[in-house]
Amino acid sequence: MVQLPTQPAMLSRADVLTIAHQHNPDLDRFAAEYDLARAAITEAVARINTEIEGGVTLAGDDRDLEYDIELRQTIEHPERRRTRYNAARAGQAVAAGDRSVFESTLRADVVNAYWAVAYHTAVTQRSHQSIENSERIQAIIGNRIRNGAARPAERIRTDLAVINARRTALAAQRRLAVARNRLNALCGRALPDDYALSETLQTQFAAVDAVGVAETAQAHHPALQRLRAVQHQRLMAVESETAKRHPDLVPGIGIEKEDGEHSFTVRLGMALPFRNKNEFGIARAHAELDKVDAEIRSVTQNLIGEIDLAVENYSGAVEQLKVIEESQTSAATLRASASFLFEQGEHDRIALLEVEQTVQQLALEHLAARYDAQIWLGRIEQLTGYSGGDK
């Protein structure tokens, strides 16, 4: 039986992001941290256990049995329990924020790696075309030398061109292998060995408004959302520390036998908050809250600066792309003219192939400019709180 060759698995960005999310081991750690935060909520609402204390004594010469037993139940002030519960709930939101920040970074890394594979795949293909073009020129020069129509020294130039083209192609293959390996690593080594990408680099790039991007980022960036959750957690901590000023009541009942007589007792205990009103705990909680407030301002300012830089670089890449596309239009016109002159016998094939080399070089520059614009666009999307795969 003849076995037909299998087609490589075609993967979109959405496919790769799904695989990365399913196989990244760090996500299990964040799931465990979220479970710990949820357990802290259970602990926060737990009631204080009842205490029992007692003793038995053999007294006197007659060895009479004497005993005492007391039950005590601490009654926690309701404000202390409420604020402790709120602080634990806020901790769960922080754990969710930690996961969101990691997932945002992972998505951005995966999308960038996806585009790197797409770019280096295209460059590798173009490099092989350059080798074919250089080898055709080399063959023509070789025939001319054998026919006495060219000097042997001209062979050196064509041989160097072939060597350089092959070296460039080999370097492109190495960079492609590195890019494919990185993408696979981000996906937990779960990608098939022969995977291929179903998407190519964009060809059209719209203008981006830095002000609009900054507004969106301040509302949606995962790092800021996490810090706001931490801010709420610190605020709840202030309330919890303040509530510790309220003392707990400790009522108790007991029974005892002494000198043959039974007696019942009722007691009530309470700490008197005269000397320690938890000033240190409250001050520390306020300081932690102030620290988070300052961190939010700092992160916001740095985020706006990163957005300005990303938008500037993206706009520059788009402008460079337009310049290269204009050169490509001119080169295409030149190639058409060279082809016509070659058909009319007024141009030799070497001149036509040299024009083709220029076209190939511009195509490589065009790929590089597209890749540059794509990466900066991805950076802008990441800074707004989105990734290039889920918009």
C-alpha positions in Angstrom: 0.0 0.0 0.0 1.3 3.5 -0.9 1.3 5.8 2.1 0.3 9.3 1.2 2.3 12.2 2.8 0.5 13.8 5.6 -0.2 17.5 5.5 1.4 19.7 8.2 -0.9 20.9 10.9 -2.1 24.5 10.1 -2.3 26.6 13.2 -3.9 30.0 13.6 -3.1 32.4 16.4 -6.2 31.3 18.2 -5.1 27.7 18.0 -1.7 28.4 19.3 -3.0 30.5 22.2 -5.4 27.7 23.2 -2.6 25.1 23.2 -0.3 27.5 25.2 -3.1 28.0 27.7 -3.8 24.3 28.1 -0.2 23.2 28.4 1.6 26.0 30.3 2.6 24.5 33.7 2.7 27.9 35.5 -1.1 28.2 35.2 -1.5 25.3 37.6 0.5 27.4 40.2 -1.9 30.3 39.8 -4.9 28.0 40.2 -3.4 26.7 43.4 -2.9 30.3 44.7 -6.5 31.1 43.9 -7.6 28.0 45.9 -5.5 29.2 48.8 -7.2 32.6 48.7 -10.6 30.8 48.6 -9.5 28.8 51.7 -8.6 32.0 53.4 -12.3 33.1 53.1 -13.4 29.9 54.7 -11.0 30.5 57.5 -12.1 34.1 57.9 -15.7 33.2 58.6 -14.9 30.2 60.9 -16.4 30.5 64.4 -14.2 30.3 67.5 -14.4 26.9 69.2 -15.9 26.5 72.7 -13.3 25.9 75.4 -13.7 23.5 78.3 -11.4 23.4 81.3 -11.6 21.4 84.5 -9.8 19.5 87.2 -10.2 16.7 89.7 -8.7 16.6 93.2 -8.6 14.0 96.0 -8.8 16.1 99.2 -8.4 15.4 102.9 -7.7 12.2 104.8 -10.9 10.7 103.5 -9.7 11.3 99.9 -12.9 13.1 99.0 -13.4 13.7 95.3 -13.5 17.3 94.4 -13.8 18.7 90.8 -14.5 21.8 88.8 -15.6 22.1 85.2 -16.0 25.3 83.2 -17.2 26.0 79.6 -16.1 29.2 77.9 -17.2 30.6 74.5 -15.5 33.6 73.0 -18.0 35.9 71.3 -16.2 37.9 68.6 -17.3 41.4 67.9 -19.3 41.2 64.6 -17.3 44.1 63.1 -14.1 42.1 63.5 -15.5 39.1 61.7 -17.1 41.2 58.9 -13.9 43.1 58.1 -11.8 39.9 58.3 -14.1 38.3 55.7 -13.9 41.4 53.4 -10.1 41.3 53.6 -10.1 37.6 52.6 -12.5 38.3 49.7 -10.2 41.0 48.5 -7.3 38.6 48.6 -9.1 36.3 46.2 -9.4 39.2 43.8 -5.7 39.8 44.0 -5.0 36.1 43.3 -7.2 36.4 40.2 -5.3 39.6 39.2 -2.0 37.8 39.5 -3.2 35.1 37.0 -4.6 37.8 34.7 -1.2 39.6 34.5 0.6 36.3 33.8 -2.0 35.3 31.1 -1.7 38.7 29.4 2.1 38.4 29.3 1.9 34.8 28.0 -0.6 35.8 25.3 1.7 38.6 24.1 4.8 36.4 24.1 2.9 33.7 22.2 1.6 36.1 19.6 5.0 37.7 19.1 6.6 34.2 18.7 3.8 33.3 16.2 4.7 36.4 14.1 8.4 35.7 14.4 7.8 32.2 12.9 5.7 33.7 10.1 8.4 36.3 9.4 11.4 34.0 9.4 9.4 31.5 7.3 8.8 34.1 4.6 12.5 35.3 4.8 13.7 31.7 4.4 11.6 31.3 1.3 12.8 34.6 -0.2 16.4 33.6 0.6 16.1 30.4 -1.4 14.7 32.5 -4.3 17.8 34.7 -4.1 20.0 31.6 -4.3 18.3 30.4 -7.4 18.7 33.9 -9.0 22.4 34.1 -8.1 23.0 30.6 -9.5 21.3 31.5 -12.8 23.7 34.5 -13.1 26.6 32.3 -12.2 25.6 29.8 -14.9 25.3 32.5 -17.5 28.8 34.0 -16.6 30.2 30.5 -16.8 28.9 30.0 -20.3 30.3 33.4 -21.4 33.7 32.6 -20.0 33.8 29.3 -21.8 32.7 31.1 -25.0 35.3 33.8 -24.5 32.7 36.5 -24.1 33.7 37.3 -20.5 36.8 37.5 -18.5 37.5 34.7 -15.9 37.7 37.5 -13.2 33.9 38.0 -13.6 33.4 34.5 -12.2 34.7 35.6 -8.8 31.9 38.2 -8.4 29.2 35.7 -9.3 30.7 33.0 -7.1 30.8 35.4 -4.1 27.2 36.3 -4.8 26.2 32.6 -4.7 28.2 32.1 -1.5 26.6 35.1 0.2 23.1 34.0 -0.9 23.6 30.5 0.5 25.1 31.9 3.8 22.1 34.3 4.1 19.7 31.4 3.5 21.5 29.2 6.1 21.3 32.0 8.7 17.6 32.5 7.9 17.0 28.8 8.4 18.7 28.9 11.8 16.7 31.9 12.9 13.5 30.1 11.8 14.5 27.1 13.8 15.0 29.2 16.9 11.7 31.0 16.4 9.8 27.7 15.9 11.5 26.2 19.0 10.5 29.3 21.1 6.9 29.1 20.0 6.8 25.4 20.9 8.4 26.1 24.3 5.7 28.7 25.1 3.1 26.1 24.2 4.5 23.5 26.6 6.2 21.5 23.8 2.8 20.5 22.6 3.0 21.6 19.0 3.5 19.0 16.3 7.0 18.8 14.8 5.7 19.7 11.3 3.4 22.5 12.3 2.7 25.4 9.9 1.0 28.7 10.3 -2.3 29.6 8.6 -1.8 33.4 9.0 0.8 35.7 7.5 2.0 39.2 8.5 -0.5 41.9 8.0 -0.2 44.1 4.9 -2.4 47.0 6.0 -1.8 48.9 9.2 -4.2 51.6 10.5 -3.2 54.8 12.3 -3.2 54.6 16.2 -4.3 57.4 18.5 -2.0 57.5 21.5 -4.5 59.3 23.7 -7.2 56.7 23.0 -4.8 53.9 23.7 -3.8 55.5 27.0 -7.4 55.8 28.1 -8.1 52.2 27.2 -4.9 51.0 28.9 -5.8 52.8 32.2 -9.1 51.0 32.2 -8.1 47.5 31.1 -4.4 46.9 31.6 -4.1 43.8 33.8 -1.3 45.2 36.0 -3.4 48.2 36.9 -6.5 46.1 37.5 -4.4 43.9 39.8 -3.1 46.9 41.7 -6.6 48.2 42.2 -7.5 44.9 43.7 -4.5 45.2 46.0 -5.6 48.7 46.8 -9.0 47.4 47.8 -7.4 44.6 49.8 -5.2 47.1 51.7 -8.3 49.3 52.4 -10.1 46.2 53.9 -6.9 45.6 55.9 -7.2 49.1 57.4 -10.8 48.3 58.4 -9.8 45.0 59.8 -7.0 46.4 61.9 -9.3 49.2 63.1 -12.0 46.6 64.1 -9.5 44.9 66.4 -10.0 47.7 68.9 -13.3 46.2 69.7 -12.8 43.6 72.5 -14.2 40.1 72.5 -16.6 38.9 75.2 -15.8 35.6 76.9 -18.8 34.3 78.9 -18.5 31.1 80.8 -20.4 28.7 83.0 -19.0 26.2 85.5 -19.8 23.7 88.1 -17.6 22.6 91.0 -17.7 20.4 94.0 -15.8 21.4 97.1 -16.2 20.1 100.7 -19.1 18.0 99.5 -21.0 21.0 98.3 -21.9 21.7 94.6 -21.9 25.2 93.2 -22.6 26.8 89.8 -20.7 29.8 88.5 -21.3 32.3 85.6 -18.4 34.4 84.5 -17.8 37.2 81.9 -14.3 38.1 80.6 -13.3 41.0 78.3 -10.0 42.6 77.4 -9.9 46.2 78.4 -8.3 48.2 75.5 -6.7 50.9 77.6 -3.1 50.4 76.8 -3.1 48.6 73.5 -5.6 50.0 70.9 -3.7 48.4 68.0 -2.2 51.7 66.9 0.7 49.9 65.3 -1.4 47.6 63.3 -3.6 50.4 62.1 -0.6 52.6 61.2 1.0 49.8 59.3 -2.2 49.1 57.3 -2.4 52.8 56.4 1.2 52.8 55.3 0.6 49.7 53.1 -2.4 51.4 51.5 -0.4 54.6 50.8 2.3 52.5 49.2 -0.1 50.9 46.8 -1.6 54.3 45.9 1.9 55.5 45.0 2.6 52.3 43.0 -0.6 52.8 41.0 0.4 56.4 40.1 3.9 55.2 39.2 2.7 52.3 37.0 0.1 54.6 35.3 2.8 57.1 34.5 5.2 54.5 33.2 2.4 52.9 31.2 1.6 56.1 29.4 5.3 56.6 28.6 5.5 53.1 27.2 2.4 53.7 25.1 3.9 56.9 23.6 7.1 55.0 22.7 5.2 52.1 21.2 2.9 54.3 19.1 5.9 56.4 17.9 7.8 53.3 16.9 4.7 51.8 15.3 4.0 54.9 13.3 7.6 55.0 12.2 7.4 51.4 11.0 4.3 52.1 9.1 5.9 55.1 7.4 9.0 53.0 6.5 6.6 50.4 5.1 5.1 53.1 2.8 8.5 54.2 1.6 9.5 50.6 0.7 6.2 50.0 -1.1 6.9 53.1 -3.2 10.3 51.7 -4.1 8.7 48.4 -4.9 6.4 50.1 -7.3 9.4 51.7 -9.0 11.2 48.4 -9.1 8.3 46.6 -10.6 8.2 49.2 -13.4 11.9 48.8 -13.9 11.5 45.0 -14.0 8.8 45.3 -16.7 11.0 47.6 -18.7 14.0 45.3 -18.4 11.9 42.3 -19.5 10.6 44.2 -22.5 14.2 45.3 -23.5 15.4 41.7 -23.0 12.7 40.4 -25.4 13.7 43.0 -27.9 17.3 42.0 -27.7 18.5 45.3 -26.2 19.1 43.9 -22.7 21.0 40.7 -21.7 19.7 38.2 -19.2 22.2 39.3 -16.6 20.8 42.8 -16.4 17.3 41.3 -16.1 18.4 39.0 -13.3 20.2 41.9 -11.5 16.9 43.8 -11.6 15.2 40.7 -10.2 17.8 40.7 -7.3 16.8 44.3 -6.5 13.2 43.3 -6.4 14.0 40.4 -4.1 16.0 42.6 -1.8 13.1 45.1 -1.6 10.7 42.2 -0.8 13.0 41.2 2.1 13.0 44.8 3.4 9.2 44.9 3.0 8.9 41.8 5.1 11.1 43.3 7.8 9.1 46.5 7.9 5.8 44.5 8.1 7.2 42.4 10.9 8.4 45.5 12.7 5.0 47.2 12.4 3.3 43.9 13.5 5.4 43.6 16.6 4.8 47.2 17.7 1.1 46.8 17.0 1.2 43.8 19.3 2.9 45.8 21.9 0.3 48.5 21.8 -2.5 45.8 22.1 -0.7 44.3 25.1 -0.4 47.8 26.7 -4.2 48.3 26.2 -4.9 45.1 28.1 -5.6 43.0 25.0 -3.4 40.6 22.9 -3.2 40.1 19.2 -5.1 36.9 19.4 -8.3 37.8 21.3 -9.5 41.0 19.8 
